[in-house]
Amino acid sequence: MNQVEHSEDKLHGDKSFLNTFHDYLGEFVYGGIDGSVTTFAVVAGSAGAGLESSIILILGFANLIADGFAMSVGSYLSSKSEKEHFEKHMAIEYWEVDNLPDVERQEIREIYEAKGFKGKLLEDVVNTITADKDRWVDVMMKEELEMVKETKSPFAMGTVTFLSFILFGLVPLLIYVIDFFNPIQQNLFFIASSLTVLCFIAIGFLKSAVTDTPRFRSILETLLLGSAAATLSYFVGDFLEGLIG
């Protein structure tokens, strides 16, 4: 293989990776939001209760693994159910096309008649669509049932969600992990809060690409959501510590 061919293959591979990443960007972002917000809420609540760093680590990692796994399973099962639901209705449409062709043909005619097609043009459209069974069923799925096939892998969706949850959820715990191995004479919760704010900004930036909203607005929404959850958890922890302690 010459250098030009090698460069073209590398470029194609890079594009393929970027396209795949873009396809699962939504799962990556929302997994990251949940991971960072819920873990930071646990850290904030524990800090508000005045718990030791070792306890915060235990609670934080327990939440990180359990919630991350639960969310990934939920994502996997939801996507799998949607695919099964789609395939069930597609099988029904194939059966109807095979056994009730006149009825299904009339439904195609009514769909495109409602779109403004008339006369010979309408009949040409109907004949073209019904000439191919796969195309016929595809049109019925989209136009009649308003269902579109999910092309993303349920397993990949669950995996991306879990990895993102763990990756971003580790941020609020990072300074406590460092302190465990090499004690730091600093306000750990302040450092964890600062790191998590940077994490929220990064996630908000990515979320703007998924929701197609202005970056500043997306970042601000993520910051407010995370801060509200952490503040509530902190004061609940502080209240319970005073009540029980």
Short mmCIF file of the C-alpha atoms (twelve columns), coordinates in Angstrom:
data_MODEL
# 
_entry.id   MODEL 
# 
loop_
_atom_site.group_PDB 
_atom_site.id 
_atom_site.type_symbol 
_atom_site.label_atom_id 
_atom_site.label_alt_id 
_atom_site.label_comp_id 
_atom_site.label_asym_id 
_atom_site.label_seq_id 
_atom_site.Cartn_x 
_atom_site.Cartn_y 
_atom_site.Cartn_z 
_atom_site.pdbx_PDB_model_num 
ATOM 1   C CA . MET A 1   0.000   0.000   0.000   1 
ATOM 2   C CA . ASN A 2   1.478   3.391   -0.993  1 
ATOM 3   C CA . GLN A 3   1.506   6.491   1.175   1 
ATOM 4   C CA . VAL A 4   -1.492  8.089   -0.553  1 
ATOM 5   C CA . GLU A 5   -3.667  5.001   -0.088  1 
ATOM 6   C CA . HIS A 6   -2.562  4.734   3.544   1 
ATOM 7   C CA . SER A 7   -3.491  8.386   4.154   1 
ATOM 8   C CA . GLU A 8   -6.902  7.929   2.499   1 
ATOM 9   C CA . ASP A 9   -7.637  4.846   4.626   1 
ATOM 10  C CA . LYS A 10  -6.608  6.713   7.785   1 
ATOM 11  C CA . LEU A 11  -8.810  9.678   6.851   1 
ATOM 12  C CA . HIS A 12  -11.732 7.355   6.145   1 
ATOM 13  C CA . GLY A 13  -11.205 5.635   9.487   1 
ATOM 14  C CA . ASP A 14  -11.099 8.971   11.315  1 
ATOM 15  C CA . LYS A 15  -14.332 10.083  9.653   1 
ATOM 16  C CA . SER A 16  -15.978 6.777   10.518  1 
ATOM 17  C CA . PHE A 17  -14.982 7.154   14.174  1 
ATOM 18  C CA . LEU A 18  -16.238 10.751  14.300  1 
ATOM 19  C CA . ASN A 19  -19.536 9.767   12.683  1 
ATOM 20  C CA . THR A 20  -19.979 6.914   15.167  1 
ATOM 21  C CA . PHE A 21  -19.162 9.205   18.100  1 
ATOM 22  C CA . HIS A 22  -21.656 11.786  16.815  1 
ATOM 23  C CA . ASP A 23  -24.357 9.113   16.571  1 
ATOM 24  C CA . TYR A 24  -23.970 8.323   20.266  1 
ATOM 25  C CA . LEU A 25  -23.260 11.872  21.443  1 
ATOM 26  C CA . GLY A 26  -26.709 12.133  23.036  1 
ATOM 27  C CA . GLU A 27  -26.123 9.080   25.234  1 
ATOM 28  C CA . PHE A 28  -22.636 10.355  26.087  1 
ATOM 29  C CA . VAL A 29  -23.927 13.778  27.142  1 
ATOM 30  C CA . TYR A 30  -26.938 12.644  29.159  1 
ATOM 31  C CA . GLY A 31  -24.942 9.897   30.820  1 
ATOM 32  C CA . GLY A 32  -22.357 12.511  31.758  1 
ATOM 33  C CA . ILE A 33  -24.982 14.896  33.124  1 
ATOM 34  C CA . ASP A 34  -26.504 12.212  35.340  1 
ATOM 35  C CA . GLY A 35  -23.106 10.941  36.450  1 
ATOM 36  C CA . SER A 36  -21.709 14.311  37.459  1 
ATOM 37  C CA . VAL A 37  -24.911 15.681  39.017  1 
ATOM 38  C CA . THR A 38  -25.836 12.623  41.093  1 
ATOM 39  C CA . THR A 39  -22.289 11.956  42.297  1 
ATOM 40  C CA . PHE A 40  -21.713 15.611  43.159  1 
ATOM 41  C CA . ALA A 41  -25.018 15.599  45.041  1 
ATOM 42  C CA . VAL A 42  -23.781 12.634  47.113  1 
ATOM 43  C CA . VAL A 43  -20.482 14.418  47.796  1 
ATOM 44  C CA . ALA A 44  -22.286 17.646  48.723  1 
ATOM 45  C CA . GLY A 45  -24.707 15.879  51.035  1 
ATOM 46  C CA . SER A 46  -21.867 14.014  52.712  1 
ATOM 47  C CA . ALA A 47  -19.819 17.200  53.089  1 
ATOM 48  C CA . GLY A 48  -22.838 18.973  54.548  1 
ATOM 49  C CA . ALA A 49  -23.159 16.179  57.098  1 
ATOM 50  C CA . GLY A 50  -19.481 16.549  57.955  1 
ATOM 51  C CA . LEU A 51  -18.589 12.991  56.994  1 
ATOM 52  C CA . GLU A 52  -14.981 11.873  56.710  1 
ATOM 53  C CA . SER A 53  -13.294 11.627  53.314  1 
ATOM 54  C CA . SER A 54  -13.208 7.824   53.478  1 
ATOM 55  C CA . ILE A 55  -16.997 7.715   53.966  1 
ATOM 56  C CA . ILE A 56  -17.501 10.162  51.116  1 
ATOM 57  C CA . LEU A 57  -15.435 7.885   48.867  1 
ATOM 58  C CA . ILE A 58  -17.460 4.822   49.838  1 
ATOM 59  C CA . LEU A 59  -20.807 6.550   49.281  1 
ATOM 60  C CA . GLY A 60  -19.593 8.246   46.117  1 
ATOM 61  C CA . PHE A 61  -18.249 5.120   44.430  1 
ATOM 62  C CA . ALA A 62  -21.250 3.041   45.526  1 
ATOM 63  C CA . ASN A 63  -23.524 5.602   43.878  1 
ATOM 64  C CA . LEU A 64  -21.257 5.864   40.836  1 
ATOM 65  C CA . ILE A 65  -21.253 2.151   40.052  1 
ATOM 66  C CA . ALA A 66  -24.840 1.345   41.047  1 
ATOM 67  C CA . ASP A 67  -26.507 4.338   39.386  1 
ATOM 68  C CA . GLY A 68  -24.259 4.124   36.334  1 
ATOM 69  C CA . PHE A 69  -25.136 0.463   35.825  1 
ATOM 70  C CA . ALA A 70  -28.842 1.073   36.429  1 
ATOM 71  C CA . MET A 71  -28.900 3.937   33.926  1 
ATOM 72  C CA . SER A 72  -27.035 1.941   31.285  1 
ATOM 73  C CA . VAL A 73  -29.391 -1.018  31.712  1 
ATOM 74  C CA . GLY A 74  -32.352 1.333   31.405  1 
ATOM 75  C CA . SER A 75  -30.928 2.814   28.212  1 
ATOM 76  C CA . TYR A 76  -30.270 -0.658  26.780  1 
ATOM 77  C CA . LEU A 77  -33.730 -2.038  27.624  1 
ATOM 78  C CA . SER A 78  -35.513 1.082   26.380  1 
ATOM 79  C CA . SER A 79  -33.719 0.997   23.029  1 
ATOM 80  C CA . LYS A 80  -34.183 -2.773  22.711  1 
ATOM 81  C CA . SER A 81  -37.918 -2.448  23.422  1 
ATOM 82  C CA . GLU A 82  -38.271 0.277   20.794  1 
ATOM 83  C CA . LYS A 83  -36.547 -1.923  18.209  1 
ATOM 84  C CA . GLU A 84  -38.745 -4.902  19.063  1 
ATOM 85  C CA . HIS A 85  -41.851 -2.695  18.891  1 
ATOM 86  C CA . PHE A 86  -40.805 -1.426  15.466  1 
ATOM 87  C CA . GLU A 87  -40.061 -4.923  14.150  1 
ATOM 88  C CA . LYS A 88  -43.416 -6.205  15.415  1 
ATOM 89  C CA . HIS A 89  -45.342 -3.538  13.523  1 
ATOM 90  C CA . MET A 90  -43.151 -3.971  10.433  1 
ATOM 91  C CA . ALA A 91  -43.995 -7.690  10.388  1 
ATOM 92  C CA . ILE A 92  -47.695 -6.786  10.565  1 
ATOM 93  C CA . GLU A 93  -47.312 -4.397  7.626   1 
ATOM 94  C CA . TYR A 94  -45.573 -7.092  5.549   1 
ATOM 95  C CA . TRP A 95  -48.430 -9.469  6.323   1 
ATOM 96  C CA . GLU A 96  -51.019 -6.872  5.311   1 
ATOM 97  C CA . VAL A 97  -49.192 -6.106  2.062   1 
ATOM 98  C CA . ASP A 98  -49.110 -9.833  1.248   1 
ATOM 99  C CA . ASN A 99  -52.674 -10.623 2.309   1 
ATOM 100 C CA . LEU A 100 -54.569 -7.326  1.943   1 
ATOM 101 C CA . PRO A 101 -52.833 -5.605  -0.984  1 
ATOM 102 C CA . ASP A 102 -55.905 -3.709  -2.181  1 
ATOM 103 C CA . VAL A 103 -56.550 -2.254  1.268   1 
ATOM 104 C CA . GLU A 104 -52.908 -1.262  1.723   1 
ATOM 105 C CA . ARG A 105 -52.766 0.197   -1.786  1 
ATOM 106 C CA . GLN A 106 -55.797 2.350   -1.001  1 
ATOM 107 C CA . GLU A 107 -54.110 3.547   2.186   1 
ATOM 108 C CA . ILE A 108 -51.084 4.658   0.142   1 
ATOM 109 C CA . ARG A 109 -53.427 6.492   -2.226  1 
ATOM 110 C CA . GLU A 110 -55.181 8.254   0.663   1 
ATOM 111 C CA . ILE A 111 -51.879 9.257   2.278   1 
ATOM 112 C CA . TYR A 112 -50.570 10.950  -0.860  1 
ATOM 113 C CA . GLU A 113 -53.950 12.327  -1.811  1 
ATOM 114 C CA . ALA A 114 -53.921 14.137  1.534   1 
ATOM 115 C CA . LYS A 115 -50.531 15.563  0.559   1 
ATOM 116 C CA . GLY A 116 -52.066 17.170  -2.529  1 
ATOM 117 C CA . PHE A 117 -51.298 14.583  -5.230  1 
ATOM 118 C CA . LYS A 118 -54.094 14.133  -7.783  1 
ATOM 119 C CA . GLY A 119 -54.988 12.382  -11.001 1 
ATOM 120 C CA . LYS A 120 -52.271 10.660  -13.024 1 
ATOM 121 C CA . LEU A 121 -49.478 11.938  -10.761 1 
ATOM 122 C CA . LEU A 122 -51.172 10.354  -7.757  1 
ATOM 123 C CA . GLU A 123 -51.555 7.012   -9.556  1 
ATOM 124 C CA . ASP A 124 -47.916 7.122   -10.706 1 
ATOM 125 C CA . VAL A 125 -46.779 7.673   -7.130  1 
ATOM 126 C CA . VAL A 126 -48.965 4.827   -5.861  1 
ATOM 127 C CA . ASN A 127 -47.746 2.474   -8.613  1 
ATOM 128 C CA . THR A 128 -44.095 3.346   -7.966  1 
ATOM 129 C CA . ILE A 129 -44.346 2.799   -4.216  1 
ATOM 130 C CA . THR A 130 -46.336 -0.438  -4.413  1 
ATOM 131 C CA . ALA A 131 -44.081 -1.894  -7.132  1 
ATOM 132 C CA . ASP A 132 -41.497 -2.762  -4.464  1 
ATOM 133 C CA . LYS A 133 -42.660 -4.531  -1.288  1 
ATOM 134 C CA . ASP A 134 -39.833 -3.235  0.909   1 
ATOM 135 C CA . ARG A 135 -40.391 0.335   -0.243  1 
ATOM 136 C CA . TRP A 136 -44.132 -0.114  0.244   1 
ATOM 137 C CA . VAL A 137 -43.725 -1.263  3.838   1 
ATOM 138 C CA . ASP A 138 -41.151 1.434   4.545   1 
ATOM 139 C CA . VAL A 139 -43.590 4.139   3.402   1 
ATOM 140 C CA . MET A 140 -46.390 2.632   5.493   1 
ATOM 141 C CA . MET A 141 -44.180 2.566   8.576   1 
ATOM 142 C CA . LYS A 142 -43.178 6.199   8.166   1 
ATOM 143 C CA . GLU A 143 -46.360 7.753   6.813   1 
ATOM 144 C CA . GLU A 144 -49.114 5.698   8.441   1 
ATOM 145 C CA . LEU A 145 -47.560 4.614   11.744  1 
ATOM 146 C CA . GLU A 146 -45.033 7.475   11.981  1 
ATOM 147 C CA . MET A 147 -42.338 5.041   13.089  1 
ATOM 148 C CA . VAL A 148 -38.660 5.248   12.105  1 
ATOM 149 C CA . LYS A 149 -36.240 2.387   12.605  1 
ATOM 150 C CA . GLU A 150 -33.579 2.938   15.275  1 
ATOM 151 C CA . THR A 151 -30.202 2.246   13.708  1 
ATOM 152 C CA . LYS A 152 -28.128 2.524   16.884  1 
ATOM 153 C CA . SER A 153 -27.141 -0.610  18.781  1 
ATOM 154 C CA . PRO A 154 -28.919 -0.979  22.159  1 
ATOM 155 C CA . PHE A 155 -25.761 -2.522  23.611  1 
ATOM 156 C CA . ALA A 156 -23.630 0.365   22.373  1 
ATOM 157 C CA . MET A 157 -26.112 2.883   23.762  1 
ATOM 158 C CA . GLY A 158 -25.993 1.225   27.179  1 
ATOM 159 C CA . THR A 159 -22.201 0.973   27.099  1 
ATOM 160 C CA . VAL A 160 -21.686 4.620   26.100  1 
ATOM 161 C CA . THR A 161 -24.118 5.732   28.804  1 
ATOM 162 C CA . PHE A 162 -22.284 3.716   31.463  1 
ATOM 163 C CA . LEU A 163 -18.791 4.854   30.438  1 
ATOM 164 C CA . SER A 164 -19.865 8.494   30.273  1 
ATOM 165 C CA . PHE A 165 -21.585 8.237   33.664  1 
ATOM 166 C CA . ILE A 166 -18.388 6.837   35.203  1 
ATOM 167 C CA . LEU A 167 -16.073 9.282   33.416  1 
ATOM 168 C CA . PHE A 168 -17.886 12.460  34.435  1 
ATOM 169 C CA . GLY A 169 -19.078 11.043  37.750  1 
ATOM 170 C CA . LEU A 170 -15.470 10.539  38.829  1 
ATOM 171 C CA . VAL A 171 -14.760 14.269  38.684  1 
ATOM 172 C CA . PRO A 172 -16.373 15.202  42.044  1 
ATOM 173 C CA . LEU A 173 -14.556 12.273  43.684  1 
ATOM 174 C CA . LEU A 174 -11.156 12.854  42.112  1 
ATOM 175 C CA . ILE A 175 -9.720  15.103  44.819  1 
ATOM 176 C CA . TYR A 176 -10.904 12.708  47.536  1 
ATOM 177 C CA . VAL A 177 -9.114  9.832   45.786  1 
ATOM 178 C CA . ILE A 178 -5.918  11.902  45.627  1 
ATOM 179 C CA . ASP A 179 -6.301  12.874  49.275  1 
ATOM 180 C CA . PHE A 180 -6.737  9.217   50.250  1 
ATOM 181 C CA . PHE A 181 -3.308  8.307   48.858  1 
ATOM 182 C CA . ASN A 182 -1.573  11.610  49.537  1 
ATOM 183 C CA . PRO A 183 -3.334  13.756  52.207  1 
ATOM 184 C CA . ILE A 184 -3.966  17.347  51.130  1 
ATOM 185 C CA . GLN A 185 -4.264  20.127  53.659  1 
ATOM 186 C CA . GLN A 186 -6.960  21.905  51.682  1 
ATOM 187 C CA . ASN A 187 -10.729 22.317  51.643  1 
ATOM 188 C CA . LEU A 188 -11.541 19.183  49.648  1 
ATOM 189 C CA . PHE A 189 -15.175 20.066  49.052  1 
ATOM 190 C CA . PHE A 190 -14.217 23.461  47.602  1 
ATOM 191 C CA . ILE A 191 -11.760 21.804  45.206  1 
ATOM 192 C CA . ALA A 192 -14.323 19.127  44.279  1 
ATOM 193 C CA . SER A 193 -16.897 21.861  43.631  1 
ATOM 194 C CA . SER A 194 -14.490 23.799  41.413  1 
ATOM 195 C CA . LEU A 195 -13.597 20.720  39.366  1 
ATOM 196 C CA . THR A 196 -17.261 19.811  39.022  1 
ATOM 197 C CA . VAL A 197 -18.128 23.305  37.787  1 
ATOM 198 C CA . LEU A 198 -15.566 22.842  35.004  1 
ATOM 199 C CA . CYS A 199 -17.133 19.454  34.306  1 
ATOM 200 C CA . PHE A 200 -20.614 21.032  34.061  1 
ATOM 201 C CA . ILE A 201 -19.269 23.638  31.634  1 
ATOM 202 C CA . ALA A 202 -17.785 20.916  29.409  1 
ATOM 203 C CA . ILE A 203 -20.999 18.891  29.467  1 
ATOM 204 C CA . GLY A 204 -23.112 21.974  28.777  1 
ATOM 205 C CA . PHE A 205 -20.913 22.732  25.780  1 
ATOM 206 C CA . LEU A 206 -21.459 19.229  24.400  1 
ATOM 207 C CA . LYS A 207 -25.180 19.363  25.202  1 
ATOM 208 C CA . SER A 208 -25.559 22.418  22.997  1 
ATOM 209 C CA . ALA A 209 -24.521 20.256  20.022  1 
ATOM 210 C CA . VAL A 210 -27.134 17.624  20.884  1 
ATOM 211 C CA . THR A 211 -30.046 19.983  21.576  1 
ATOM 212 C CA . ASP A 212 -28.987 22.573  18.972  1 
ATOM 213 C CA . THR A 213 -29.276 25.392  21.524  1 
ATOM 214 C CA . PRO A 214 -26.943 28.354  22.159  1 
ATOM 215 C CA . ARG A 215 -23.795 27.272  24.004  1 
ATOM 216 C CA . PHE A 216 -24.056 29.865  26.773  1 
ATOM 217 C CA . ARG A 217 -27.658 28.887  27.502  1 
ATOM 218 C CA . SER A 218 -26.834 25.172  27.519  1 
ATOM 219 C CA . ILE A 219 -23.838 25.683  29.830  1 
ATOM 220 C CA . LEU A 220 -25.871 27.900  32.183  1 
ATOM 221 C CA . GLU A 221 -28.709 25.357  32.364  1 
ATOM 222 C CA . THR A 222 -26.290 22.564  33.224  1 
ATOM 223 C CA . LEU A 223 -24.567 24.689  35.870  1 
ATOM 224 C CA . LEU A 224 -27.874 25.678  37.467  1 
ATOM 225 C CA . LEU A 225 -29.155 22.091  37.480  1 
ATOM 226 C CA . GLY A 226 -26.004 20.710  39.063  1 
ATOM 227 C CA . SER A 227 -25.672 23.566  41.550  1 
ATOM 228 C CA . ALA A 228 -29.306 23.276  42.642  1 
ATOM 229 C CA . ALA A 229 -28.992 19.530  43.238  1 
ATOM 230 C CA . ALA A 230 -25.723 19.940  45.152  1 
ATOM 231 C CA . THR A 231 -27.011 22.850  47.258  1 
ATOM 232 C CA . LEU A 232 -30.144 20.945  48.212  1 
ATOM 233 C CA . SER A 233 -28.124 17.844  49.090  1 
ATOM 234 C CA . TYR A 234 -25.628 19.869  51.141  1 
ATOM 235 C CA . PHE A 235 -28.277 21.487  53.317  1 
ATOM 236 C CA . VAL A 236 -30.197 18.224  53.697  1 
ATOM 237 C CA . GLY A 237 -26.974 16.574  54.875  1 
ATOM 238 C CA . ASP A 238 -26.262 19.453  57.226  1 
ATOM 239 C CA . PHE A 239 -29.821 19.342  58.613  1 
ATOM 240 C CA . LEU A 240 -29.784 15.578  59.159  1 
ATOM 241 C CA . GLU A 241 -26.364 15.731  60.789  1 
ATOM 242 C CA . GLY A 242 -27.645 18.336  63.249  1 
ATOM 243 C CA . LEU A 243 -30.849 16.392  63.846  1 
ATOM 244 C CA . ILE A 244 -29.256 12.969  64.342  1 
ATOM 245 C CA . GLY A 245 -25.865 14.048  65.671  1 
# 
